[in-house]
Amino acid sequence: MKIYRNIHVLIFIFIVSCLSAQNPDIHGLIDQYIAIDSIKDVNVKRYSLNQFSEAFLKWFEESEVNTNELNVNHIFHLQSNDFETYLFSKCISGKSYQINWFVKNNITQKVYAYKEDKVLNDIKDHILRLSGEYKTISKSGYERKSLVVKEQNSQEVLINVVDLSLKCSFEDLFNAKNDDEKERLNDVISNKLEKLGKDETTFSHDFANIKRMKTIFSKDGKVKICTYNVENSGFQHHFYGAVMFKSDDQFLYFPLIDKTDKIQTPERVTVSNKKWFGALYLDVIDVKVKGETYYTLIGYKGHDEFVKRRVLDVMFLQGNRLSFGHPLFKTDKFTRHRMIYEYSAGTSMMLRYDRDEKMIVMDNLVPSETVYTGVYQFYGPDFTYNGFKFTKGYWELREDIDLRNSQ
């Protein structure tokens, strides 16, 4: 019986592979899509779904789309003036779903393919039926289109993209071939991000579907930070983004302008959002000092062919002014405005906030030989750990900490 099942799976994979090599008939393609449900092996199912996705993408790119040909119970279709979108989903195992979707920009005729892996809390069967709608919101002469898809009879949002064109622009930027093209696309992204950021109704949106941009929120719910980086030729990293601040009585938007090359002695200075020590921020920790809130930031600073960089920074608001860098990091000798770590591009460094221990923890970095002291391309972890513990208004350095019980 097992042999026959394996033969059936191999035949199925062969058929789907053949479909992906030619412009398939959509009816046969849908039949093969439905047949994926019969596959029990998780790896084979995922492979078959990916093969089907390639075939569907080929059909979408080359065929004249006729929505009447599609069974909407299996493949869902959404359309607006600017975009044509198809979505489909399969249960991979248990509560794990893979959602594939394809977007065609009706203006440029360019097609974008995306894949989302989701784990849902409460699934009663293995058939995920999709429903959704485009929403158009106009504000201040600016139009935003949203795609919202929910599980049938559920309020859980599976896909919620505030601006499809922004998502597509990030994909174009990621695949751009030269610096001039990247600069042009980044101007488009910056303008769109500014329009979204200044729209207070988008503040709670986490932009989770824009994979090329990192969005984080402060614990107090008042700050939203969006950052991304562009790598130009010669391993030159430039960082971009914005900070949104929302309280009961005000809403503020701050663009982030990377001026890293203009900042002297960065560990000792406070700078504004217009003279930003750029980084891709991965986490934010709220701390209080004399009644004022300071947001500690854990960031990635880019790398060249020899050295990677990580950074700990501090962000705070004074009136309507946003500042970065504050003397909160206390080591044996100095109190620094920010901490910068450099190490070999051939290794990695752990730097994160342990919420159980309420401590920033990190690898201890040392040169491979003492002769290389200060030459950071030869630095790497030595399998001991340090940390910063917030005590009496400062992040105090703790050396050689024990992380065996830490999550």
FENQUIWO-V394399 format. One record per backbone hydrogen bond with DSSP energy under -0.5 kcal/mol. NH is the residue of the N-H (numbers start at 1). CO is the residue of the C=O. E is the energy in kcal/mol with one decimal. If there is no record, write none. Layout:
((NH:CO:E) (NH:CO:E))
This chain:
((5:1:-2.2) (6:2:-2.3) (7:3:-2.4) (8:4:-2.3) (9:5:-2.2) (10:6:-2.5) (11:7:-2.5) (12:8:-2.2) (13:9:-2.6) (14:10:-2.4) (15:11:-2.4) (16:12:-2.6) (17:13:-2.5) (18:14:-2.2) (19:15:-2.2) (20:16:-2.0) (21:17:-0.8) (21:18:-0.7) (22:19:-1.1) (24:22:-1.1) (29:25:-2.2) (30:26:-2.4) (31:27:-2.0) (32:28:-2.1) (33:29:-2.0) (34:30:-2.5) (35:31:-1.8) (36:32:-0.7) (36:33:-0.9) (37:34:-1.4) (38:35:-1.5) (39:36:-1.8) (45:41:-2.5) (46:42:-2.5) (47:43:-2.3) (48:44:-2.7) (49:45:-2.4) (50:46:-2.2) (51:47:-2.3) (52:48:-2.5) (53:49:-2.3) (54:50:-1.9) (55:51:-1.9) (56:52:-2.9) (57:53:-2.6) (58:54:-2.0) (59:55:-2.1) (60:56:-2.8) (61:57:-2.3) (62:58:-1.8) (63:59:-2.7) (65:63:-0.7) (69:66:-2.1) (70:67:-1.3) (72:70:-0.9) (74:71:-2.2) (75:71:-2.3) (76:87:-3.0) (78:85:-2.8) (80:83:-2.9) (84:104:-1.9) (85:78:-3.2) (86:102:-2.2) (87:76:-2.5) (88:100:-2.4) (90:98:-1.9) (91:126:-0.6) (92:96:-3.1) (93:96:-1.1) (96:93:-2.8) (97:95:-0.5) (97:118:-3.4) (98:90:-2.5) (99:97:-0.5) (99:116:-3.4) (100:88:-2.6) (100:98:-0.6) (101:114:-2.1) (102:86:-2.6) (103:112:-2.8) (104:84:-2.9) (105:103:-0.5) (105:110:-2.7) (106:82:-2.9) (106:104:-0.8) (107:82:-0.5) (109:105:-3.0) (112:103:-3.1) (114:101:-2.7) (116:99:-3.0) (118:97:-3.1) (118:116:-0.5) (120:95:-2.1) (120:118:-0.5) (128:126:-0.6) (129:127:-0.8) (131:150:-1.0) (133:148:-1.3) (135:146:-1.9) (137:135:-0.5) (137:144:-2.4) (139:142:-2.4) (142:139:-1.2) (144:137:-2.6) (146:135:-2.4) (147:161:-1.5) (148:133:-1.7) (148:146:-0.5) (149:159:-2.3) (150:131:-1.7) (151:156:-1.3) (152:129:-1.2) (154:151:-1.6) (158:149:-2.7) (158:156:-0.5) (159:149:-1.4) (161:147:-1.8) (162:160:-0.7) (164:145:-0.8) (167:163:-1.8) (168:164:-2.4) (169:165:-2.2) (170:166:-2.0) (171:167:-1.5) (172:168:-2.2) (173:169:-2.5) (174:170:-2.4) (175:171:-1.6) (176:172:-0.6) (176:173:-0.9) (182:178:-2.0) (183:179:-2.5) (184:180:-2.1) (185:181:-2.4) (186:182:-2.5) (187:183:-1.9) (188:184:-1.5) (189:185:-2.4) (190:186:-3.0) (191:187:-2.0) (192:188:-2.1) (193:189:-3.0) (194:190:-2.1) (195:191:-1.9) (196:192:-2.5) (197:193:-3.2) (198:194:-2.1) (199:196:-1.1) (200:198:-0.9) (202:199:-2.2) (203:200:-1.5) (205:202:-1.5) (210:207:-1.9) (211:209:-1.3) (213:210:-1.5) (214:227:-2.7) (215:213:-0.5) (216:225:-2.4) (218:223:-2.3) (221:218:-1.5) (224:244:-2.5) (225:216:-2.8) (226:242:-2.7) (227:214:-2.4) (228:240:-2.3) (230:238:-2.8) (232:230:-0.7) (232:236:-3.5) (235:232:-0.7) (236:232:-0.8) (236:233:-0.6) (237:235:-0.7) (238:230:-2.2) (240:228:-2.9) (241:256:-0.6) (242:226:-2.3) (243:254:-2.6) (244:224:-3.0) (245:252:-2.6) (246:222:-3.0) (247:250:-2.7) (252:245:-3.0) (254:243:-2.7) (256:241:-2.5) (257:255:-0.6) (257:273:-2.7) (258:239:-0.7) (258:256:-0.6) (259:257:-0.5) (259:276:-2.7) (262:259:-1.8) (263:259:-0.5) (263:260:-1.5) (264:262:-0.7) (268:265:-2.3) (269:266:-0.7) (271:324:-2.9) (273:322:-0.9) (275:272:-1.2) (276:257:-2.5) (276:273:-0.5) (278:276:-1.5) (280:300:-2.8) (281:279:-0.8) (282:298:-3.3) (283:298:-1.2) (285:296:-2.5) (287:294:-2.4) (289:292:-2.9) (292:289:-2.2) (294:287:-3.1) (295:315:-3.2) (296:285:-3.1) (296:294:-0.7) (297:313:-2.9) (298:283:-2.2) (299:297:-0.6) (299:311:-2.9) (300:280:-2.6) (301:309:-2.6) (304:307:-2.1) (308:343:-3.0) (309:302:-1.6) (310:341:-2.3) (311:299:-2.3) (312:339:-2.8) (313:297:-2.3) (315:295:-2.6) (316:323:-2.2) (318:321:-2.7) (321:318:-1.9) (323:316:-2.6) (324:271:-3.2) (325:314:-3.2) (326:337:-1.4) (328:326:-2.5) (328:336:-0.9) (329:336:-2.1) (330:328:-0.8) (330:395:-2.9) (331:329:-0.6) (331:334:-3.1) (336:329:-3.0) (336:334:-0.5) (337:267:-3.0) (338:267:-0.7) (339:312:-2.2) (341:310:-2.8) (343:308:-1.9) (344:379:-2.6) (345:306:-2.7) (347:344:-1.7) (351:349:-0.5) (352:361:-2.4) (354:352:-0.6) (354:359:-3.3) (355:353:-0.9) (358:354:-1.4) (359:354:-1.7) (360:388:-2.3) (361:352:-2.8) (361:359:-0.6) (362:386:-2.3) (363:350:-2.0) (364:384:-2.3) (365:363:-0.5) (366:380:-2.6) (368:378:-1.8) (372:369:-2.0) (373:370:-1.7) (375:372:-2.7) (376:374:-0.8) (378:375:-1.9) (379:376:-1.6) (380:366:-2.1) (382:364:-1.6) (386:362:-2.3) (387:398:-2.3) (388:360:-2.5) (389:396:-2.5) (390:358:-0.6) (391:389:-0.7) (391:394:-3.2) (394:391:-1.3) (395:328:-3.7) (396:389:-2.9) (396:394:-0.9) (397:330:-2.4) (398:387:-3.8) (401:385:-2.4) (403:401:-0.6) (406:403:-1.3))
